[in-house]
């Protein structure tokens, strides 16, 4: 296990960050400027679509715009918002929150491009359900330009998605959940891991329609519950909020409070954890959005822009403020590692923030409950990403069922593994998805631009 973990660390230190810096940020900047800051200009339109203004049950697809958004949000609003932000601040200092915001705003434009393409190039599987995502638009849209290499890229993405379904949407979720439950309720990780594995299987065996219904119910409740708790801490400690923002902006460019690496560490921790949280450019959310009922790909692209905003700009910011206000991330100079990390740091920060009004213990319970809900919802949605990849690779419903069973088993395994190994594997798996997807997004930029101009010039105003 130590050798495997060392290989993961080498990859994540030397190779993964290079991919992120050379491709992810430039891709986000490209779409932001090319589409004239669409993530800000068309936010109101996106909200109207989600609210059902353009819903038509006769449109092609499996689930509504709201259910597609909820399914994708249930995958992104997860442990990255609780444990991931805490890890970024513990290792990168408060300034890491700034770079989390950068990935969020740039990610809105990337999500728009990914999901527009996903709906345009989706198809139906043998059972009549929609299948779509980067593996489809890479194979179909790039074949005329890259030939067989497009198919190879699509296969690499699909295999990467399978790895990531275990490395991003499975083991880290189960691991952080088990830690939070053990720390708060003293329940052994294998017990909590077993329970959530069974719950996930009971949902995912029903496919995207059941996942969409569960996500549509669970996501609004869990997000509101967590946001209310964080806002309570911030309100109680309102006099520290200004200083917290000051530390974020100062540390973003100085690397102050970062362990091992200064400014570069601050930036990379923020980017890595921001990407882990909102998954923009990674190519996961387009798989869910491809199932939306719509005739116009751009509409679902607009809906998808709301994910990074809700997940990264809003929820991650609230977590960061709670942690910075609590000050438990601060260590003496020369420290080799944080005293608190992951979900433990977030839990203790909420407890500290609510102590002044005698609700410190409630803070612990609140984080534990949120962790359970976030982990459960993320695992449910990520299982769908994995089974669509299995469908793409094998074209066999039996293979999809076997995957769902294996996915549930691995949840149990993730709950009882060391946290560092789990998170290192997750960071590695992300780049396997992101690389072929980001290459495709660069090549297909003119197509996204054309579809956007056509929709807003010829369709949106009259329909």
KATA-V420183 format. One record per helix or strand of 3 or more residues. SS is the DSSP state (H for helix, E for strand). FROM is the first residue (numbers start at 1). TO is the last residue. If there is no record, write none. Layout:
SS&FROM&TO / SS&FROM&TO
//
This chain:
H&2&34 / H&38&41 / H&43&50 / H&65&76 / H&79&92 / H&96&120 / H&134&146 / H&148&167 / H&171&185 / H&189&204 / H&207&236 / H&238&254 / H&262&278 / H&285&289 / H&297&326 / H&342&355 / H&360&394 / H&397&415 / H&419&443 / H&445&462
//
